[in-house]
Amino acid sequence: MEQNFGYMGTILRINLSDGSIMTEPTLKYAEEWVGGPGIAVKILYDELRNWMTPYDPTNRFIIGSGPLVGTPAPGANKMNISTLGPMIGGWASSCSDSYVGGQLKRAGYDAVVIQGRAHTPVYLWVNDTSVEIRDASHLWGKTTWETMEALRVELDNPKLHVLSIGPAGENLVRGGCVIMDRGRAFGRGGSGAVMGSKNLKAVVATGSRGVKVADRDRFMTASARARAMFKKAPSTEKFHKYGTLGIMQAKQAVCGIPYKNFQDTHLPEDMADAVDPIHLIEKYQVAKQSYPGCAFGGCSRTMHVTEGPYAGLVTEANQWEVVATLQGRLAIEEPTFMLMAGALCNQYGLDVDAAGAALGWAMECFQRGIIDEKDTDGLTLRWNDPELSLDLIRKMVHREGFGDLLAEGSARAADILGRDSDYYAINIKGLDLYESCRGAMGWSLGATTSTRGGGHTTGGAIIETMGGLDVEKAKKVYGIDNPHKPEEYENKAKLVYWNEALQRLNNCLGVCHYNTSYYDPNLPSFPELAELYSAATGLERTEEDMQRLMMKQVNMEKALNLRFTNFARKDDMPTRRDLSEPIGTGNLAGWRIDPEKYSQMLDEYYDLHGWDRETSFPTRKTLEDLDLANVADDLEKIGKLR
């Protein structure tokens, strides 16, 4: 391919230690590694040495936008940040809706690779062909909201969009995340802390170029066909109206909401009704919000709380995770707490799951007498105390007193504290879970095997937990007979394998999961995405080609982890609590995981990947079949090849 289509053709390289700025061609990577996280994992694997750590200046912090971003493809509004992360010590990658990703492409860049550490706080200003590293000393200590407003004034443009960190990232809180503008988080993994370790406060971009596609007529036809699928999908109307917050009743029905730090996975019915976010939307919504290309016409909204303890709060509505990981997990009955807690975490640049997990762990430890006021700066920790919870978040962000322990995340905090408190630190591979691993086996397996640690967005089968599934269509799309039966183990490894490929393809292309068959089997899937990619880039790919490339990426992510961590089969299993305790109440009351069946499901998952059952390590044949012979050689040297 002589010209760049879909891709802009250039990767920007920044070294904050010496201020150098360079570029390299995107096509160096793009034939085998698709878009943001695909290119990022290749760069991280090739350029990081085994002795490097997440906070080492030599770590890379990579911002990327996929080849469909900036085009009319449905849902093409996602941007990716990938790095070696401080939560698990390995692969950390997250996506978010973002205007900044589109602006970076309009400025001519598919990715920005940042290394080094600035001597004083700085921000990156990309204005078309002009790239500057500017002083940010006056911004250090500000919240993300304050930073955005200050930069808009400083750069004399009230419409600029900003990626920034708040005090959480500055203070190297392990769950620190990057925020786009005021309300969209690049969560999980600790990317905000890595950004803080580099003294990088913000990234601002604006551009004026357009994205060219290889075959305009073919691309516009493919885009129109993909968009037409939304008119027939039964999920479209509700998702447009409520977004992810519309799933409360479905999650409650499948016992998928943590309560009191997973002592149960089902809320008391009166509480569930009282905190249902639909009530808040109908009462406090003042405007709809959307991001470029969303085929639903937007799933978010601006909220203005006019009464109660947080009257006067104006914020973008929180996403579903806040309901589960803060509202339910901390047993807080004040309905508007989710809006306040979500806004506070966004201002501080703190992953909501990291906040909820650390607080939930601490509260249960206090409940069970593992810690007391001597450990907590004199605070009495209790469930259903919204002001206490907000105060603990503030302490966590600023590493004040007991908050310094919470800032390490629940897994590390439990390890530091000891006293058998690790049972109550609900995490996978060191990354805090909001996902309930009891009751939905495809959802659970996807979360526990995730290469970035606990989380459902790189393999979890959300369709098990959504309700209202078009069963016959789902059987055809997902290729199994029981996608609508979450508590069954059969076929779920196959379902997760399929989801791993689709969700990575979405992330690489820059497409929102909810605009694809991840969410609804009637929406665009591999055939449509492969056609859009081929028409956009001129790199002809079938759906089988794309699935293979995504499995190549999964193996590269796993290999990166094997170089930097000691993860093995035991780290792909659910938590001890999930394996030993039954669901307490609700439709699945008394149901518990069968460890033997779960282990068999994991065997099947490894077989599908060509990985060793005993260790979880890849085989040489698997890697060589994916053109990763050099990776096999690397893993053999450290004794992690089978």
C-alpha positions in Angstrom: 0.0 0.0 0.0 1.7 3.2 -1.2 -0.7 5.7 0.4 -2.2 5.9 3.9 -6.0 5.2 4.0 -7.9 5.0 7.3 -4.6 5.5 9.0 -3.0 9.0 8.8 0.4 7.5 8.3 2.5 8.9 11.1 3.3 7.9 14.7 4.5 10.8 16.9 7.4 10.0 19.3 8.0 12.2 22.4 10.9 11.9 24.9 10.1 14.0 27.9 13.5 13.5 29.4 15.3 15.4 26.7 12.4 17.1 24.9 13.0 15.4 21.6 10.2 15.0 19.1 10.3 12.5 16.2 8.0 10.6 13.9 7.9 7.2 12.3 5.5 5.6 9.7 2.4 3.9 10.9 2.7 1.3 8.1 5.8 -0.1 9.9 3.2 -1.8 12.1 -0.2 -1.6 10.5 -0.1 -4.7 8.2 0.1 -7.1 11.2 -1.1 -5.0 14.2 -4.4 -3.2 13.8 -4.9 0.2 15.3 -4.4 1.6 18.8 -3.8 -1.3 21.3 -2.6 -3.6 18.5 0.2 -1.3 17.5 0.8 -0.4 21.2 1.4 -4.0 22.4 3.9 -4.5 19.6 5.8 -1.4 20.6 5.7 -2.2 24.3 6.9 -5.8 23.7 9.7 -4.8 21.4 11.0 -1.8 23.3 10.6 -2.6 27.0 13.3 -4.6 28.7 12.5 -7.1 31.4 14.0 -5.0 34.2 11.8 -2.0 33.5 8.9 -1.1 35.8 5.7 0.9 35.3 7.1 4.1 36.9 10.5 3.8 35.2 11.0 6.7 32.8 11.8 4.2 30.1 8.2 2.8 30.2 6.2 3.8 27.2 2.8 5.6 27.5 1.0 5.1 24.2 -2.1 7.0 23.0 -3.7 5.6 19.8 -6.8 5.9 17.6 -8.0 3.2 15.3 -8.3 3.4 11.5 -12.1 3.9 11.6 -11.9 6.9 13.9 -12.8 10.1 12.0 -14.9 8.2 9.5 -18.7 7.7 9.3 -18.4 4.1 10.6 -21.0 3.5 13.3 -19.5 4.0 16.8 -16.0 4.9 15.6 -15.3 7.3 18.5 -13.0 5.2 20.8 -9.4 6.1 21.7 -6.9 3.8 23.5 -4.2 4.3 26.1 -1.8 1.4 26.7 1.3 1.0 28.9 3.0 -1.2 31.4 0.6 -0.7 34.3 1.2 -0.4 38.1 -1.9 -2.4 39.1 -0.8 -5.7 37.8 2.8 -4.9 36.7 2.0 -6.0 33.1 -0.3 -5.1 30.2 -2.6 -2.1 30.9 -4.9 -1.0 28.2 -8.1 1.0 28.2 -10.4 2.7 25.8 -12.8 5.6 26.1 -15.1 7.7 24.0 -12.9 10.7 23.0 -12.9 13.7 20.8 -9.1 13.9 21.4 -8.5 10.8 19.4 -10.2 12.2 16.3 -8.3 15.5 16.7 -5.0 13.7 16.9 -5.8 12.0 13.6 -6.9 15.3 12.1 -3.5 16.6 13.1 -2.0 13.7 11.2 -1.1 11.2 13.9 -2.4 7.6 14.5 -0.6 7.3 17.8 1.6 9.2 20.2 4.4 7.2 22.0 5.7 9.0 25.1 8.7 8.0 27.1 11.0 9.6 29.6 10.2 11.9 32.5 10.0 15.7 32.4 12.0 17.5 35.0 9.0 19.7 35.9 5.3 19.2 35.1 4.4 19.6 31.4 1.6 19.2 29.0 1.6 18.2 25.3 0.1 20.6 22.8 -0.5 19.3 19.3 -1.9 21.8 16.9 -1.8 20.4 13.4 1.9 20.1 12.4 3.0 22.1 15.5 4.0 19.9 18.5 5.1 21.6 21.7 6.0 20.4 25.2 4.8 23.2 27.5 5.1 24.0 31.1 2.3 22.8 33.3 3.6 23.8 36.8 0.5 26.1 37.2 -1.8 23.1 36.5 -0.2 20.6 38.9 -2.6 19.9 41.8 -5.7 20.9 39.8 -8.6 18.6 39.2 -9.2 17.4 35.6 -12.2 19.7 35.4 -10.1 22.7 36.4 -7.3 21.6 34.1 -9.6 21.5 31.1 -11.0 25.0 31.8 -7.6 26.5 32.4 -6.2 25.1 29.1 -9.1 26.3 27.2 -8.5 29.8 28.5 -4.7 29.5 28.1 -5.0 28.3 24.5 -7.8 30.7 23.7 -10.2 28.0 22.4 -13.3 27.2 24.5 -14.0 24.1 22.3 -10.7 22.3 23.0 -10.8 18.7 24.3 -8.3 17.6 26.8 -6.8 14.4 28.2 -5.6 15.0 31.8 -4.8 13.5 35.1 -6.0 14.8 38.5 -4.4 14.5 41.9 -4.7 10.7 41.9 -2.3 10.4 38.9 0.0 13.0 40.3 0.2 11.2 43.6 0.8 7.8 41.9 -2.4 6.3 43.2 -2.3 2.9 41.5 -5.8 3.3 40.3 -5.2 6.7 38.8 -6.8 7.1 35.4 -6.8 9.5 32.5 -9.9 11.6 32.0 -11.2 13.0 28.7 -12.7 16.5 29.4 -14.9 16.0 32.4 -16.6 12.6 32.3 -14.9 9.9 30.2 -12.3 7.7 31.9 -9.5 5.5 30.5 -10.0 3.3 33.5 -8.4 0.1 34.8 -4.7 -0.6 35.1 -3.4 2.7 36.4 -2.5 4.7 33.2 -3.1 7.9 35.1 -0.4 7.0 37.6 2.1 6.3 34.7 1.2 9.6 33.2 1.9 11.2 36.6 5.2 9.4 36.9 6.3 11.1 33.7 5.2 14.6 35.1 2.8 14.8 32.2 -0.3 16.6 33.3 -2.3 16.8 30.0 -2.5 16.2 26.3 -4.4 18.7 24.1 -4.9 18.3 20.3 -6.6 19.9 17.5 -6.3 19.3 13.7 -7.8 20.2 10.4 -7.1 17.3 8.1 -9.6 14.7 7.0 -9.3 10.9 7.1 -9.1 9.4 3.6 -10.5 6.0 2.8 -9.2 3.7 0.0 -12.6 3.0 -1.7 -15.1 5.8 -0.8 -18.1 4.2 -2.5 -17.5 0.8 -1.0 -16.9 2.3 2.4 -20.0 4.5 2.4 -22.1 1.5 1.3 -20.6 -0.7 4.1 -21.2 2.1 6.6 -24.8 2.6 5.5 -25.5 -1.2 5.7 -24.0 -1.3 9.2 -26.0 1.6 10.4 -29.2 0.1 9.0 -28.8 -2.8 11.4 -29.5 -0.5 14.3 -33.0 0.2 13.0 -33.9 -3.5 13.5 -32.1 -4.1 16.8 -34.5 -4.3 19.7 -31.9 -2.8 22.1 -31.6 0.5 20.2 -34.4 2.5 21.8 -33.7 1.7 25.4 -29.9 2.2 25.0 -30.4 5.6 23.4 -32.8 6.5 26.3 -30.8 5.2 29.2 -27.3 4.1 28.1 -25.6 1.6 30.3 -27.7 2.8 33.2 -30.7 1.0 31.8 -29.5 -2.5 32.8 -30.3 -2.3 36.5 -33.2 -4.7 36.5 -31.5 -7.2 34.2 -28.4 -7.2 36.4 -30.5 -7.7 39.5 -32.4 -10.6 37.9 -29.1 -12.5 37.2 -27.6 -11.6 40.6 -24.9 -9.5 39.0 -24.6 -6.6 41.5 -22.1 -6.6 44.4 -23.6 -5.8 47.8 -21.4 -5.1 50.8 -18.2 -6.1 49.0 -19.7 -9.2 47.4 -21.2 -10.6 50.6 -24.1 -11.0 48.2 -24.4 -10.4 44.5 -28.0 -9.2 44.6 -29.3 -6.0 46.2 -32.2 -5.9 48.7 -35.2 -5.3 46.5 -36.3 -2.1 48.1 -32.8 -0.7 47.7 -32.6 -1.8 44.1 -35.8 0.0 43.3 -34.7 3.2 45.1 -31.3 3.5 43.4 -32.3 2.4 39.9 -30.6 5.0 37.8 -33.6 5.3 35.5 -35.3 7.2 38.2 -32.4 9.7 38.3 -32.3 10.1 34.6 -36.0 10.9 34.4 -35.7 13.3 37.3 -32.4 15.2 36.7 -31.5 14.9 33.0 -31.2 18.3 31.4 -29.5 17.4 28.1 -28.3 14.4 26.0 -24.7 13.9 25.2 -23.1 11.9 22.4 -19.7 11.3 20.7 -18.9 11.3 17.0 -20.4 8.4 15.0 -22.6 6.9 17.7 -25.3 5.0 15.9 -27.6 5.1 18.9 -27.6 8.9 18.8 -25.8 9.1 22.1 -26.0 7.1 25.3 -25.0 9.8 27.9 -26.5 12.8 29.4 -25.9 15.9 31.4 -27.5 15.8 34.9 -28.4 18.6 37.2 -29.2 17.5 40.7 -31.7 19.9 42.2 -32.4 18.4 45.6 -30.9 16.3 48.4 -27.4 16.3 49.8 -25.8 17.0 46.4 -28.2 19.7 45.2 -26.5 21.9 42.6 -24.2 19.2 41.1 -24.0 19.4 37.4 -22.2 16.4 35.8 -22.2 13.9 33.0 -24.1 10.9 34.2 -22.0 8.1 35.6 -21.8 4.8 33.8 -23.1 1.5 35.1 -19.9 0.5 36.9 -20.4 3.3 39.5 -23.8 1.8 40.4 -22.2 -1.6 41.1 -18.8 -0.8 42.5 -19.7 2.2 44.7 -23.4 2.4 45.2 -24.1 -1.4 45.6 -20.7 -2.5 46.9 -20.8 0.1 49.7 -24.6 -0.5 50.4 -25.4 3.2 50.0 -29.1 3.9 49.8 -28.9 7.6 48.9 -29.8 7.5 45.1 -27.8 10.5 44.0 -24.6 9.2 45.7 -23.7 7.5 42.4 -23.7 10.9 40.6 -21.6 12.6 43.3 -19.1 9.7 43.6 -18.7 9.4 39.9 -18.1 13.1 39.5 -15.6 13.2 42.4 -13.6 10.3 40.9 -13.6 12.0 37.5 -12.4 15.2 39.0 -9.6 13.4 40.9 -8.8 11.1 37.9 -9.5 8.0 40.0 -10.8 4.7 38.6 -14.2 4.1 40.2 -13.5 0.4 40.5 -10.2 1.0 42.3 -12.1 3.3 44.7 -15.0 1.0 45.3 -12.8 -2.1 45.8 -10.4 -0.4 48.3 -13.3 1.0 50.3 -15.3 -2.2 50.2 -12.3 -4.2 51.4 -11.7 -1.7 54.2 -15.3 -1.6 55.3 -15.6 -5.4 55.4 -12.3 -5.7 57.3 -13.7 -3.2 59.9 -17.0 -5.1 60.1 -15.1 -8.3 60.8 -12.7 -6.8 63.4 -9.6 -7.2 61.2 -9.0 -3.4 61.5 -10.3 -0.8 63.9 -10.1 2.9 64.6 -6.4 2.7 65.4 -5.8 1.7 61.8 -8.3 4.1 60.2 -7.2 7.5 61.7 -10.0 7.2 64.2 -12.8 6.7 61.6 -15.5 4.2 62.2 -16.0 2.5 58.9 -19.6 1.4 58.2 -21.8 0.5 55.3 -24.4 3.0 53.9 -22.4 6.1 54.9 -22.1 8.3 51.8 -20.2 11.1 53.4 -17.7 8.7 55.0 -17.2 7.1 51.6 -16.5 10.4 49.8 -14.1 11.4 52.6 -12.2 8.1 52.2 -12.0 8.7 48.4 -10.4 12.1 49.1 -8.0 10.6 51.6 -7.1 7.9 49.1 -6.4 10.4 46.3 -4.2 12.5 48.5 -2.6 9.6 50.2 -3.5 11.0 53.6 -3.2 8.7 56.6 -5.2 5.5 56.1 -5.8 6.7 52.5 -2.2 6.0 51.7 -2.9 2.3 52.2 -6.1 2.4 50.1 -4.2 4.1 47.3 -2.3 0.9 46.7 -5.5 -0.9 45.6 -7.2 -3.7 47.5 -4.8 -6.5 46.5 -1.6 -4.6 47.6 -3.3 -3.1 50.6 -4.3 -6.6 51.9 -0.8 -7.8 51.3 0.7 -4.9 53.2 -1.8 -5.2 56.1 -1.8 -9.0 56.3 -4.1 -10.4 59.0 -5.8 -12.7 56.5 -7.5 -9.7 54.9 -6.7 -10.8 51.4 -9.9 -12.9 51.3 -11.9 -9.7 51.1 -9.7 -8.0 48.4 -11.8 -9.0 45.4 -9.4 -8.9 42.5 -7.9 -10.9 39.6 -4.2 -10.6 39.0 -4.1 -7.6 41.3 -6.7 -5.6 39.4 -9.9 -4.8 41.3 -13.1 -6.5 40.2 -16.5 -5.0 40.0 -17.7 -8.0 38.1 -19.6 -10.7 40.0 -18.1 -14.1 39.0 -20.9 -16.1 40.4 -23.9 -16.9 38.3 -22.7 -16.0 34.8 -20.0 -18.3 33.5 -19.1 -16.6 30.2 -19.0 -13.3 31.9 -16.9 -14.7 34.7 -14.4 -16.6 32.5 -13.8 -13.5 30.4 -13.1 -11.5 33.5 -10.8 -13.9 35.2 -8.7 -14.7 32.1 -8.4 -11.1 30.9 -4.8 -10.3 30.1 -5.1 -6.9 31.8 -6.4 -8.4 35.0 -9.9 -8.6 36.2 -12.4 -7.0 33.8 -15.0 -8.0 31.2 -14.2 -5.7 28.3 -11.6 -7.9 26.6 -13.6 -11.2 26.7 -16.5 -11.1 29.0 -19.8 -12.3 27.6 -22.1 -9.4 28.5 -25.0 -10.9 26.6 -25.4 -13.4 29.4 -26.3 -10.7 31.9 -28.4 -8.2 29.8 -31.8 -9.7 29.5 -34.1 -9.5 26.5 -31.7 -11.4 24.3 -32.8 -12.4 20.8 -31.9 -16.0 21.5 -32.2 -17.5 18.0 -30.1 -14.7 16.5 -27.6 -15.0 19.3 -27.2 -18.8 18.7 -26.2 -18.0 15.0 -23.9 -15.1 15.8 -22.1 -16.5 18.8 -22.0 -20.1 17.5 -23.3 -21.8 20.7 -26.7 -23.2 21.8 -26.9 -21.7 25.2 -25.9 -18.0 25.2 -29.1 -17.2 27.2 -28.2 -19.6 30.1 -25.6 -17.8 32.1 -25.2 -20.3 34.9 -24.3 -23.2 32.5 -20.6 -24.0 31.9 -20.9 -25.8 28.5 -19.7 -23.8 25.4 -18.8 -20.8 27.5 -15.0 -21.1 26.7 -16.0 -20.9 23.0 -18.2 -17.8 23.7 -15.3 -16.1 25.6 -12.8 -16.9 22.8 -15.2 -15.3 20.3 -15.7 -12.3 22.5 -11.9 -11.9 23.0 -11.5 -11.5 19.3 -14.5 -9.2 18.7 -13.7 -6.9 21.7 -10.1 -6.5 20.7 -11.1 -5.8 17.1 -13.5 -3.1 18.4 -10.7 -1.6 20.5 -8.2 -1.7 17.6 -10.6 -0.1 15.1 -11.8 2.5 17.5 -15.4 1.3 17.6 -17.6 1.3 20.7 -18.5 -2.2 22.0 -22.1 -1.2 22.3 -22.3 -0.4 18.6 -21.5 -4.1 17.8 -22.7 -7.6 18.5 -20.8 -7.6 21.8 -24.0 -6.0 23.1 -26.7 -7.2 20.7 -26.4 -10.0 18.1 -28.4 -8.0 15.7 -25.7 -5.3 15.5 -22.5 -5.2 13.3 -20.1 -8.1 13.9 -17.0 -9.6 12.2 -18.2 -9.5 8.6 -19.3 -5.9 8.8 -16.2 -4.7 10.7 -13.9 -6.6 8.3 -15.6 -5.0 5.3 -15.3 -1.5 6.8 -11.7 -2.0 7.6 -10.9 -3.3 4.1 -12.7 -0.5 2.4 -11.2 2.1 4.6 -7.5 1.0 4.5 -7.2 -0.9 1.3 -5.7 -3.8 3.3 -8.0 -6.5 2.2 -9.1 -8.7 5.3 -11.7 -11.4 5.7 -13.4 -12.0 9.0 -11.2 -15.0 9.5 -8.1 -12.8 8.9 -9.3 -10.4 11.5 -10.0 -13.1 14.1 -6.5 -14.5 13.5 -4.9 -11.0 13.9 -6.8 -10.6 17.2 -5.6 -13.9 18.5 -2.1 -12.9 17.6 -2.6 -9.8 19.7 -4.0 -11.9 22.6 -0.9 -14.0 22.6 1.4 -10.9 22.5 -0.5 -9.4 25.5 0.0 -12.7 27.3 3.7 -12.9 26.4 4.2 -9.4 27.7 2.6 -10.4 31.0 4.8 -13.5 31.2 7.9 -11.4 30.8 6.9 -9.0 33.6 4.8 -11.1 36.0 4.5 -14.6 37.4 0.9 -15.2 36.3 0.0 -18.8 35.7 -3.2 -20.9 35.7 -4.1 -20.1 39.3 -4.4 -16.4 38.3 -7.1 -17.3 35.8 -9.4 -18.6 38.4 -12.2 -16.7 40.3 -11.5 -15.3 43.8 -11.6 -17.5 46.9 -14.9 -15.8 47.9 -16.5 -16.6 44.5 -15.3 -20.2 44.6 -16.5 -20.9 48.1 -19.6 -18.8 48.8 -23.1 -19.2 47.3 -25.3 -16.4 46.1 -27.3 -15.3 49.1 -30.6 -13.9 47.7 -32.5 -13.4 44.5 -33.4 -15.7 41.6 -30.1 -17.7 42.0 -30.1 -17.9 45.8 -28.0 -20.8 46.9 -26.2 -21.2 43.5 -22.4 -21.6 43.8 -19.6 -22.2 41.4 -18.6 -25.8 40.9 -14.7 -25.6 41.0 -14.3 -28.8 39.0 -16.6 -27.6 36.2 -15.0 -24.2 36.2 -11.6 -25.9 35.9 -12.9 -28.0 33.0 -14.1 -24.8 31.3 -10.7 -23.3 31.8 -9.1 -26.4 30.2 -11.3 -25.9 27.2 -10.4 -22.2 27.0 -6.7 -23.1 27.0 -7.2 -25.8 24.3 -8.9 -23.2 22.0 -5.9 -20.9 22.4 -3.3 -23.7 22.1 -2.0 -23.0 25.6 -0.7 -25.6 28.1 -3.5 -26.6 30.5 -1.2 -27.0 33.5 0.6 -23.7 33.3 -1.5 -21.6 30.9 1.7 -20.9 28.9 1.6 -20.8 25.1 3.2 -23.6 23.1 5.8 -23.0 20.5 3.5 -24.2 17.7 0.8 -21.8 18.7 3.2 -18.8 18.6 4.9 -19.9 15.4 1.6 -20.4 13.7 0.9 -16.8 14.5 4.3 -15.7 13.1 5.6 -15.1 16.6 8.6 -17.3 16.6 10.7 -14.6 18.2 8.3 -14.4 21.0 8.5 -18.2 21.5 12.3 -17.8 21.7 12.0 -15.1 24.3 9.6 -17.2 26.5 11.7 -20.2 26.2 14.7 -18.3 27.7 12.7 -17.5 30.8 11.1 -21.0 31.1 7.6 -19.9 30.1 7.1 -21.8 26.9 5.4 -25.2 26.5 
